[in-house]
Amino acid sequence: MTDTKWLPDLTQYPGPKYQGLVRALRDAIRSGVLPPQAQLPTVRDLAWSLQVTPGTVSRAYQLATQEGLLAATVGRGTFVASAGPRFGPTQPFYNELDPSELTGRIDMRSPRIPDVGQAAAFEAALDAVKPGVAGRWLDYPSQREEQPLREALVGWIRGRVLGPVSADDLAISYGGQSTINMIFQCCLRGDRPLVMIEDLAYAGFRHAARLSRAELIGVEMDEEGIRPDALEAACRRHPPQILCVTTEAQNPTTGRMSEERRQEIARIAALFDFQIIEDDCYSTADSNAPAIRALAPERTWHVGSFSKTISAALRLGYVVCPTGMGKAGRLTVQHSFFGMAKPVSDLCLDLLTSGAAEQLRSAVQVAFADRLEGVVNVLGAYDLAWQAGLPFVWLRLPSGWRASTFARMAEAEGVYVRSADEFALMHGRAPNAVRLALPGNQPRAQIEAACRRLVRLLESPPAELAV
């Protein structure tokens, strides 16, 4: 087709111009003004016509392409996607490797729970719940039957300063990611709701936003996490419906937010009236600082799970809902999948009430601490951020390295790591850094050997290698 002479009126779309242009593209495609396979004006031509920078148009085109509205062809231009928008997931949540691919290699992209006797504890719990199976594992799960599990979880989180919490404040879901999806479903409204996250953040927030048709904006961070001044400025431009933060264990940078910073975020949330998702899945068992849930109980959803402390296979996640919102959270769960499968909920309840869960959590932390000590001993001479109890570290690369290049060359050396790019939004700020997660399924000696391979790379940046 010939070049389309399309000129939107961006004054109809408040907020940043690139976001307005994406909305204009979306409206034009859905209304038929821009039909399938129509060719869009070039970046420079449209920028000239709209009196905006080429970067604004380029960013809008790329976001619309990621959403599936547009298709870019090298050498030909940008076109309206022939099949229309692609909704739903566009990429896998994580890349699985066949065990044969890891021969002689080590995967430090995601933490792996160490084996500290979980199998024996699970078998004992299953034996304990057997007498109650008859007649109970036939009907749909109910919220009433989950009450004992919610009560046990209140005891599980007693090491957190969350303010007054009862079983009525909790909702249970299949892992932390499912819980985040549930909160989005419960809270977001409108055709294209806005969610704000730290400009380096857990990728699951992006996936949840995509499923909910939400628009994401990254907010600048410092060593404590999200910056209050940047957050308030972003909210004045376009207030969000939800803010996602990590206060105790920022993923990927390992930062911990001060109490003063938490109070500032609570103040801004009240000023602009948005909800807060406080991700606590990676945190250790105890903290003496009040969670944002304690500072803003009327609007904070405090998320946790068993995945980083007991077993990722159990898929137990939970959320301490805002005051008075527990029923709404549980109804959203019920409308999504009725409730936790009874074999899972019964098993987890026995682990909690017998004390096995607490024993496993402590043993996992000891095992991770041992492996963390090994990583710090080998890489501690470099710009390494870490926090006791966390199963990952944040390595800022020395001059001469780019994160993506380092990750690629580390893979060639048999070590898989995550580049900072994987935690940033498209066109967001990605520092030259990588996250190294602790593979708890590997012995300390093997992890240290992998880190020594990384040291050899760090000592020879590409510029020197090319000499």
C-alpha positions as CSV (number, residue, x, y, z in Angstrom):
1,M,0.0,0.0,0.0
2,T,1.1,3.6,-0.4
3,D,2.1,5.7,2.5
4,T,-0.9,6.6,4.7
5,K,-1.5,10.3,5.3
6,W,-2.5,10.0,8.9
7,L,-2.4,12.9,11.2
8,P,-3.9,12.4,14.7
9,D,-4.9,15.2,17.0
10,L,-2.8,14.7,20.1
11,T,-4.6,17.4,22.1
12,Q,-7.4,14.8,22.7
13,Y,-5.0,12.7,24.7
14,P,-3.6,14.2,28.0
15,G,-0.3,13.1,29.4
16,P,3.1,12.5,27.7
17,K,2.9,12.8,23.9
18,Y,4.3,9.4,23.1
19,Q,1.5,7.9,25.2
20,G,-1.0,10.0,23.5
21,L,0.3,8.9,20.1
22,V,0.0,5.2,21.2
23,R,-3.6,5.8,22.2
24,A,-4.3,7.6,18.9
25,L,-2.9,4.6,17.0
26,R,-5.0,2.2,19.1
27,D,-8.2,4.3,18.4
28,A,-7.5,4.7,14.7
29,I,-6.8,0.9,14.2
30,R,-9.9,-0.2,16.2
31,S,-12.2,2.3,14.4
32,G,-10.9,1.3,11.0
33,V,-9.3,4.6,10.1
34,L,-6.1,2.7,9.8
35,P,-6.9,-0.6,8.2
36,P,-4.8,-3.8,8.4
37,Q,-1.6,-3.6,6.4
38,A,-1.8,0.2,6.1
39,Q,1.7,1.7,6.0
40,L,2.4,4.4,8.6
41,P,4.2,7.6,7.9
42,T,7.9,7.5,8.6
43,V,9.2,8.5,12.0
44,R,10.6,11.8,10.7
45,D,7.6,12.7,8.5
46,L,5.1,12.1,11.4
47,A,7.3,13.9,13.9
48,W,7.5,16.9,11.5
49,S,3.8,17.0,10.9
50,L,3.0,16.7,14.6
51,Q,5.8,19.1,15.7
52,V,7.2,16.6,18.1
53,T,10.7,15.0,18.3
54,P,11.5,11.9,16.2
55,G,12.2,10.1,19.5
56,T,8.6,10.6,20.6
57,V,7.2,9.0,17.4
58,S,9.9,6.2,17.5
59,R,9.0,5.4,21.1
60,A,5.2,5.3,20.3
61,Y,5.8,3.1,17.3
62,Q,7.9,0.6,19.3
63,L,5.3,0.4,22.1
64,A,2.5,-0.1,19.6
65,T,4.6,-2.8,17.9
66,Q,5.2,-4.5,21.3
67,E,1.4,-4.4,21.9
68,G,0.8,-6.1,18.5
69,L,-0.9,-3.1,16.9
70,L,1.9,-2.5,14.4
71,A,4.5,-4.6,12.5
72,A,7.9,-3.2,11.5
73,T,9.7,-4.6,8.5
74,V,13.3,-3.7,8.0
75,G,13.8,-1.7,4.8
76,R,10.1,-1.4,4.1
77,G,8.6,0.6,7.0
78,T,6.0,0.3,9.7
79,F,2.5,-1.2,9.0
80,V,-0.7,-1.9,10.8
81,A,-0.6,-5.5,11.9
82,S,-2.6,-7.6,9.5
83,A,-4.2,-9.7,12.3
84,G,-5.0,-6.7,14.5
85,P,-3.8,-6.4,18.1
86,R,-2.3,-9.4,19.7
87,F,-3.7,-9.6,23.2
88,G,-2.4,-11.8,26.0
89,P,1.2,-13.0,26.7
90,T,3.8,-12.3,24.0
91,Q,6.8,-14.1,25.6
92,P,7.4,-16.9,28.0
93,F,7.6,-16.0,31.7
94,Y,10.9,-17.8,32.0
95,N,13.1,-19.9,29.6
96,E,13.3,-23.6,30.6
97,L,16.5,-25.4,29.9
98,D,16.7,-29.1,29.3
99,P,19.0,-30.7,32.0
100,S,21.3,-31.9,29.3
101,E,21.9,-28.2,28.3
102,L,23.3,-27.5,31.8
103,T,26.0,-30.2,31.7
104,G,29.2,-28.3,32.8
105,R,27.1,-25.1,33.2
106,I,25.4,-23.3,36.0
107,D,22.2,-21.3,35.8
108,M,22.2,-18.2,38.0
109,R,19.3,-16.5,36.3
110,S,16.6,-17.4,38.9
111,P,17.0,-18.6,42.5
112,R,16.6,-22.3,43.1
113,I,15.4,-23.5,46.5
114,P,18.0,-25.8,48.2
115,D,17.0,-29.3,49.3
116,V,16.9,-29.2,53.1
117,G,14.5,-32.1,53.6
118,Q,11.4,-30.8,51.9
119,A,10.5,-34.2,50.5
120,A,10.4,-35.9,53.9
121,A,8.4,-33.0,55.4
122,F,5.9,-33.2,52.5
123,E,5.5,-37.0,52.9
124,A,4.8,-36.6,56.6
125,A,2.3,-33.9,55.9
126,L,0.5,-36.0,53.3
127,D,0.4,-38.9,55.8
128,A,-1.1,-36.5,58.3
129,V,-3.9,-35.3,56.0
130,K,-4.9,-38.8,54.7
131,P,-7.6,-39.5,57.2
132,G,-9.5,-36.4,56.2
133,V,-9.4,-37.0,52.4
134,A,-12.6,-39.1,52.2
135,G,-15.4,-36.9,51.2
136,R,-13.4,-33.7,51.3
137,W,-11.5,-33.9,48.0
138,L,-14.6,-34.2,45.9
139,D,-16.4,-30.8,46.1
140,Y,-15.2,-27.4,45.0
141,P,-13.0,-25.6,47.5
142,S,-14.7,-23.0,49.6
143,Q,-13.5,-19.8,51.3
144,R,-15.0,-21.1,54.6
145,E,-12.8,-24.2,54.4
146,E,-9.7,-22.0,53.8
147,Q,-10.2,-20.1,57.0
148,P,-7.8,-22.3,59.1
149,L,-5.1,-21.9,56.4
150,R,-5.6,-18.1,56.5
151,E,-5.3,-18.2,60.3
152,A,-2.1,-20.2,60.1
153,L,-0.7,-17.7,57.6
154,V,-1.3,-14.9,60.0
155,G,1.1,-16.6,62.4
156,W,3.5,-17.2,59.5
157,I,3.9,-13.5,58.9
158,R,4.1,-12.5,62.6
159,G,7.7,-11.3,62.0
160,R,6.5,-8.5,59.9
161,V,5.2,-5.1,61.2
162,L,2.0,-5.0,59.2
163,G,-0.4,-3.4,61.6
164,P,-3.5,-5.2,62.8
165,V,-4.1,-8.3,60.6
166,S,-6.6,-11.1,60.9
167,A,-7.5,-14.1,58.8
168,D,-10.3,-12.0,57.3
169,D,-7.7,-9.7,55.8
170,L,-6.1,-12.5,53.8
171,A,-6.7,-14.0,50.4
172,I,-4.9,-17.1,49.1
173,S,-3.7,-17.7,45.5
174,Y,-1.4,-19.8,43.4
175,G,2.0,-18.1,44.1
176,G,3.0,-14.5,44.2
177,Q,2.5,-14.0,40.4
178,S,-1.1,-15.2,40.5
179,T,-1.7,-13.0,43.5
180,I,-0.4,-9.9,41.6
181,N,-2.7,-10.8,38.7
182,M,-5.6,-11.1,41.2
183,I,-5.0,-7.7,42.6
184,F,-4.8,-6.1,39.2
185,Q,-8.2,-7.8,38.4
186,C,-9.7,-6.5,41.6
187,C,-8.4,-2.9,41.4
188,L,-7.9,-1.8,37.8
189,R,-10.7,-0.1,35.8
190,G,-11.1,1.5,32.5
191,D,-9.9,0.7,29.0
192,R,-6.2,1.4,29.6
193,P,-5.4,1.8,33.3
194,L,-2.1,3.1,34.5
195,V,0.3,1.2,36.7
196,M,3.6,2.6,38.0
197,I,6.6,0.5,39.0
198,E,10.3,1.0,39.8
199,D,12.3,1.6,36.7
200,L,14.1,-1.7,37.5
201,A,11.6,-4.2,38.7
202,Y,10.4,-7.8,38.8
203,A,9.3,-8.7,35.3
204,G,6.1,-10.3,36.6
205,F,4.7,-6.8,37.0
206,R,5.0,-6.3,33.3
207,H,3.4,-9.6,32.5
208,A,0.5,-8.9,34.9
209,A,0.0,-5.4,33.4
210,R,-0.1,-6.9,29.8
211,L,-2.8,-9.4,30.8
212,S,-4.8,-6.6,32.4
213,R,-4.3,-4.2,29.4
214,A,-2.6,-1.8,31.7
215,E,-0.1,0.8,30.7
216,L,3.2,0.8,32.7
217,I,5.3,3.7,33.7
218,G,8.7,3.3,35.3
219,V,9.7,5.7,38.1
220,E,13.3,6.6,38.9
221,M,15.1,4.8,41.7
222,D,18.1,5.3,44.0
223,E,19.8,2.9,46.4
224,E,16.6,2.7,48.5
225,G,14.3,2.0,45.7
226,I,11.7,4.3,44.1
227,R,12.3,8.0,44.7
228,P,9.4,10.0,46.3
229,D,10.2,13.1,44.3
230,A,10.1,11.3,41.0
231,L,7.0,9.4,42.0
232,E,5.1,12.6,43.0
233,A,6.2,14.3,39.7
234,A,5.0,11.3,37.7
235,C,1.6,11.3,39.6
236,R,1.1,14.9,38.9
237,R,1.4,14.2,35.1
238,H,-0.9,11.2,35.2
239,P,-2.0,9.6,38.5
240,P,-1.8,5.8,38.5
241,Q,-4.4,3.3,39.8
242,I,-1.7,1.1,41.3
243,L,1.9,1.5,42.4
244,C,4.1,-1.7,42.7
245,V,7.1,-1.5,45.1
246,T,9.4,-3.7,47.0
247,T,10.4,-2.3,50.4
248,E,12.5,-5.0,52.1
249,A,14.3,-6.7,49.2
250,Q,14.3,-4.7,45.9
251,N,14.5,-7.0,43.0
252,P,17.0,-6.9,41.3
253,T,19.2,-4.3,43.2
254,T,18.8,-5.8,46.7
255,G,18.0,-2.4,48.1
256,R,16.1,-1.9,51.3
257,M,13.8,1.1,51.8
258,S,14.1,3.3,54.9
259,E,11.1,3.9,57.2
260,E,11.1,7.6,56.1
261,R,10.9,6.6,52.5
262,R,8.0,4.3,53.2
263,Q,6.2,7.1,55.0
264,E,6.7,9.4,52.0
265,I,5.3,6.8,49.6
266,A,2.3,6.3,51.9
267,R,1.7,10.1,51.9
268,I,1.9,10.3,48.1
269,A,-0.5,7.4,47.7
270,A,-3.0,9.1,49.9
271,L,-2.6,12.4,48.1
272,F,-3.2,10.9,44.7
273,D,-5.5,8.1,45.9
274,F,-3.9,5.0,44.4
275,Q,-3.5,1.4,45.6
276,I,-0.1,0.0,46.5
277,I,1.2,-3.6,45.9
278,E,4.0,-4.3,48.3
279,D,5.9,-7.3,47.0
280,D,7.4,-9.2,50.0
281,C,8.1,-12.5,48.3
282,Y,11.9,-12.3,48.6
283,S,12.1,-11.0,52.1
284,T,13.6,-12.8,55.0
285,A,11.4,-13.9,58.0
286,D,11.8,-10.9,60.3
287,S,12.0,-7.1,59.9
288,N,11.8,-4.3,62.5
289,A,10.6,-1.6,60.0
290,P,6.9,-1.1,59.5
291,A,5.8,-2.3,56.1
292,I,3.8,0.1,54.0
293,R,0.8,-2.0,54.8
294,A,1.2,-0.8,58.4
295,L,1.5,2.9,57.3
296,A,-1.3,2.8,54.7
297,P,-3.5,-0.1,55.6
298,E,-6.5,1.3,53.7
299,R,-4.8,1.0,50.3
300,T,-1.9,-1.5,50.6
301,W,-1.8,-5.1,49.3
302,H,1.1,-7.0,51.0
303,V,2.1,-10.0,48.9
304,G,4.0,-13.1,50.0
305,S,4.5,-16.7,49.0
306,F,6.2,-20.0,49.8
307,S,8.2,-20.0,46.5
308,K,11.4,-18.4,47.9
309,T,11.3,-19.9,51.3
310,I,9.8,-23.5,51.2
311,S,9.1,-24.7,47.7
312,A,8.2,-23.1,44.4
313,A,6.3,-26.2,43.4
314,L,3.6,-25.8,46.1
315,R,2.4,-22.5,44.4
316,L,1.1,-21.0,47.6
317,G,0.8,-17.3,47.5
318,Y,-1.1,-14.9,49.8
319,V,-1.9,-11.3,50.2
320,V,-2.8,-9.2,53.2
321,C,-5.5,-7.0,51.7
322,P,-6.2,-3.4,52.6
323,T,-8.4,-3.0,55.7
324,G,-12.0,-4.1,54.8
325,M,-10.9,-5.5,51.4
326,G,-10.3,-9.1,52.3
327,K,-13.7,-10.3,51.1
328,A,-13.2,-8.5,47.8
329,G,-9.9,-10.2,47.4
330,R,-11.3,-13.6,48.1
331,L,-14.2,-13.0,45.8
332,T,-11.8,-12.1,43.0
333,V,-10.0,-15.4,43.7
334,Q,-13.2,-17.3,43.7
335,H,-14.3,-15.8,40.4
336,S,-10.9,-16.7,38.9
337,F,-10.4,-20.3,40.0
338,F,-12.8,-21.0,43.0
339,G,-10.0,-21.5,45.4
340,M,-6.8,-23.4,46.2
341,A,-6.9,-27.1,45.3
342,K,-7.7,-29.0,48.5
343,P,-4.6,-31.3,48.4
344,V,-2.4,-28.2,48.2
345,S,-4.2,-26.2,50.9
346,D,-4.4,-29.2,53.2
347,L,-0.7,-30.0,52.8
348,C,0.3,-26.3,53.4
349,L,-1.9,-26.1,56.5
350,D,-0.3,-29.1,58.0
351,L,3.2,-27.8,57.3
352,L,2.3,-24.6,59.0
353,T,0.5,-26.0,62.1
354,S,3.1,-28.8,62.6
355,G,6.0,-26.3,62.6
356,A,7.6,-28.0,59.6
357,A,7.2,-24.9,57.5
358,E,9.1,-22.8,60.0
359,Q,11.9,-25.4,60.2
360,L,12.2,-25.6,56.5
361,R,12.3,-21.8,56.1
362,S,15.1,-21.5,58.7
363,A,17.1,-24.3,57.0
364,V,16.6,-22.7,53.5
365,Q,18.0,-19.4,54.9
366,V,21.0,-21.1,56.4
367,A,21.7,-22.9,53.1
368,F,21.3,-19.7,51.0
369,A,23.5,-17.8,53.5
370,D,26.3,-20.3,53.0
371,R,26.1,-19.9,49.2
372,L,25.8,-16.2,49.5
373,E,29.0,-16.1,51.6
374,G,30.8,-18.0,48.8
375,V,29.6,-15.5,46.1
376,V,30.6,-12.5,48.2
377,N,34.0,-14.0,48.9
378,V,34.8,-14.4,45.2
379,L,33.2,-11.2,43.9
380,G,33.4,-8.9,46.9
381,A,36.3,-6.9,45.4
382,Y,33.9,-5.6,42.7
383,D,30.9,-3.3,43.0
384,L,28.6,-5.9,44.5
385,A,25.3,-5.2,46.3
386,W,23.8,-7.9,48.5
387,Q,21.7,-8.3,51.6
388,A,21.8,-11.0,54.2
389,G,19.1,-13.6,53.6
390,L,18.5,-12.8,49.9
391,P,19.1,-15.4,47.3
392,F,20.6,-13.0,44.7
393,V,23.2,-10.3,44.4
394,W,23.5,-7.2,42.1
395,L,26.8,-6.8,40.3
396,R,27.6,-3.4,38.8
397,L,30.0,-3.9,36.0
398,P,33.4,-2.1,35.7
399,S,34.1,0.3,32.9
400,G,34.4,-1.3,29.5
401,W,31.4,-3.6,29.9
402,R,27.8,-3.5,28.8
403,A,25.4,-5.7,30.7
404,S,24.0,-7.5,27.6
405,T,27.6,-8.2,26.3
406,F,28.6,-9.5,29.7
407,A,25.6,-11.8,30.0
408,R,26.3,-13.2,26.5
409,M,30.0,-13.8,27.2
410,A,29.2,-15.3,30.6
411,E,26.9,-17.8,28.9
412,A,29.8,-18.7,26.6
413,E,31.8,-19.4,29.8
414,G,29.0,-21.7,31.0
415,V,27.3,-19.3,33.4
416,Y,23.8,-17.9,32.9
417,V,23.1,-14.5,34.5
418,R,20.4,-11.9,34.0
419,S,21.2,-8.6,32.4
420,A,19.8,-5.4,33.9
421,D,17.9,-5.0,30.6
422,E,15.6,-7.9,31.6
423,F,14.3,-5.8,34.6
424,A,13.8,-2.5,32.7
425,L,10.8,-1.3,30.7
426,M,11.2,-0.9,27.0
427,H,13.3,2.3,26.6
428,G,13.7,2.4,30.3
429,R,17.1,3.1,32.0
430,A,19.2,-0.1,32.3
431,P,22.5,0.3,34.1
432,N,25.5,-1.8,33.3
433,A,24.8,-4.4,35.9
434,V,23.7,-8.1,36.1
435,R,21.8,-10.0,38.7
436,L,23.3,-13.3,40.0
437,A,20.8,-15.6,41.6
438,L,21.8,-18.4,44.0
439,P,21.2,-21.9,42.6
440,G,20.4,-23.6,45.8
441,N,20.4,-26.9,44.0
442,Q,24.1,-26.6,43.4
443,P,26.9,-27.0,46.1
444,R,28.8,-23.9,47.2
445,A,32.0,-25.1,45.6
446,Q,30.4,-25.2,42.2
447,I,28.9,-21.7,42.6
448,E,32.2,-20.3,43.7
449,A,33.9,-21.9,40.6
450,A,31.2,-20.2,38.4
451,C,31.9,-16.9,40.1
452,R,35.7,-17.3,39.4
453,R,34.8,-17.6,35.7
454,L,33.0,-14.3,36.0
455,V,36.0,-12.7,37.6
456,R,38.1,-13.7,34.6
457,L,35.6,-11.9,32.4
458,L,35.5,-8.8,34.6
459,E,39.3,-8.6,34.5
460,S,39.3,-8.6,30.7
461,P,36.6,-6.2,29.3
462,P,35.9,-6.5,25.5
463,A,38.2,-3.6,24.6
464,E,41.1,-5.4,26.1
465,L,40.1,-8.7,24.7
466,A,40.1,-7.2,21.2
467,V,43.8,-6.1,21.5
